[in-house]
């Protein structure tokens, strides 16, 4: 085996996907597919006897959820890189597999060159996120943080002064704004937080840890 060869395991329940991937990778210098499996159960049954660098893992397969499979893989073989290779970029799924320990996320409509780059990056200890997955991850993180994460920087300034007990006139003075502009910001804040007045807004923000 060439010392520079990147050794791969393919895990996908669709044989045609595995065959296509294997043909693509075997045709590319520097890659070698060492094994392929149709699901997590078969993977773990054969994992101990395999020498590999990166696992290319489908997201949705029978038998085990992708996050569960990834956590098990990281426990059994922490040396292995994991690239999730899928047709889906659901916000929660992207977040779940990355939190479980996946090193990369790539959509199946990617170009071959992107697949090669992703595999090399992961093998070097870096991460790789498809642009669509990056956006999904950002949306999921914002969703986790709740409505406060939707506020603009200026809306945050207004809300913090509101928490401090300042009225509209004093908020306007502090931020060099007009009172009308402050009222406009407050209307937007109330709408984003789902509250009806300044007291409810202040209480909500404090309970969420803003001070």
Secondary structure, 3 states (H helix, E strand, C coil): CCCCCEEEEEECCCHHHHHHHHHHHHCCCCEEEEEEECCHHHHHHHHHHCCCCEEEECCCCCCCCHHHHHHHHHHHCCCCEEEEEECCCCHHHHHHHHHHCCCEEEECCCCHHHHHHHHHHHHCCCCEECHHHHHHHHHHHHHHHCHHHHCCHHHHHHHHHHHCCCCHHHHHHHHCCCHHHHHHHHHHHHHHHCCCCHHHHHHHHHHCCCC
